[in-house]
Amino acid sequence: QKIGALKVRVVWGLFSVVLISYSSITEITFSFVSCVDVPLVDVSNTSSTSHIETSPRLWIHAEWECWNQSPGWVMLLILGFAYIFVFPFGLYVWQGLFPSKHRWIHRLHEHIRRRKHQKRKEMEAASPPDDASRRSTSKRKTFEWSGISLLYLLEGHLKVWYWDVLLFYRRALFELVFVFIPVGVTQQSLFVALTFFFTAMHTRYHPYDSWVANITETVSYGILLFINVLNFPAVFFLTNTLQQSADSRAFLQHLTTIQSVLSFAGFALLGIVLAGVYGVKLVRVCKMLHQKRTLPCLKRGSSGHTGLRKKHEVSTLELDVELDQQL
């Protein structure tokens, strides 16, 4: 039992690390895609002459060769993109196989399983199986879904079971647009379209079971959408190389100030909400610990106090369970 509990803790920890590191791995993987031609001075060994030639280098580090110049870089990028796009899809399928009539993947799996079972029954009725086929049929294992603790880690506070997968793909799509679409009005329009889509999805479904989390995320999406819209004038001036006047520079500076104020307001809102939520939890934990310490000690006493002692033990157990849930 101890080994089994240890395995569960290890799997839980590794799964948490994978979920937390998804955003960082996505950013790092996409950052190694962009390459630029860098001029280099090539000095000949046989003569003192030198000439300048261009070489493809990584945009994030000009001293490193582009990924298409090395098989190792190509393999790492393939693994990175497989993790970015295949892992959320596998997670979605695994969550969808959870035994629930509200998940279409589970309903489809059950439908296929019943059809296969019915077909097997019809074949057995048409031609009775021999002993070898009976043994193989009896040894055939049926699919059993497992991983309720990991599912709680993903969906413990969600009303929409696939919302985390949607957020994973949201991160990947933003990085995809940033890397493969040139800087300009088209790129900024895609940023606005993606932000508007996920804002509408969040407003439509309210995926969290806490109204505070739903309102905070809605306000954050609204601020992000407004900031993206305010980027259009600067992007237009940048891509069209227009001559800027004093008025246009003042206008762009004014927009930058507004974006900075909105960003600070979003971070401040998030900080206040987090401080309030975890402050309330801390107060509850302190109250439970205080209540647990002040319960009467009934270890001493005669047999006439058995009922009171049992009541104390039940109260202590309930406090322990509630304390674990808060932590």
Number of C-alpha atoms within 10 A of each C-alpha: 6 7 8 9 10 11 12 15 13 12 15 15 13 12 15 14 11 12 15 11 11 18 15 9 16 20 16 13 18 19 17 19 18 15 20 15 14 15 12 11 10 12 12 10 8 6 7 7 9 11 9 11 11 12 15 19 22 20 18 13 12 15 11 12 17 22 20 14 11 10 10 11 16 15 11 14 19 13 13 17 16 12 17 22 15 13 16 21 16 13 16 18 14 16 23 20 20 20 16 11 10 11 15 13 19 19 17 13 15 15 12 12 14 12 12 12 12 12 12 13 13 12 12 13 10 9 9 12 13 9 9 9 11 13 11 10 12 9 9 9 8 7 8 8 11 12 13 11 14 17 15 11 13 20 17 13 14 16 14 13 20 19 18 18 17 16 14 19 15 16 15 20 16 16 17 14 17 17 16 12 13 12 14 16 18 13 18 21 15 16 19 19 14 17 20 17 13 16 19 15 14 18 15 9 12 19 20 20 13 12 11 12 18 17 15 15 19 18 16 20 20 17 17 20 18 16 19 17 14 16 18 16 14 18 17 14 15 15 12 10 9 9 8 12 9 7 9 14 12 12 14 17 13 12 17 16 12 14 19 13 12 17 16 12 14 20 13 12 15 17 12 11 15 13 12 12 13 12 12 12 14 14 11 15 19 13 13 18 14 11 13 15 11 9 12 10 10 14 10 8 10 8 8 8 13 13 10 12 18 12 12 17 14 12 14 17 13 12 17 15 10 14 16 10 9 13 8
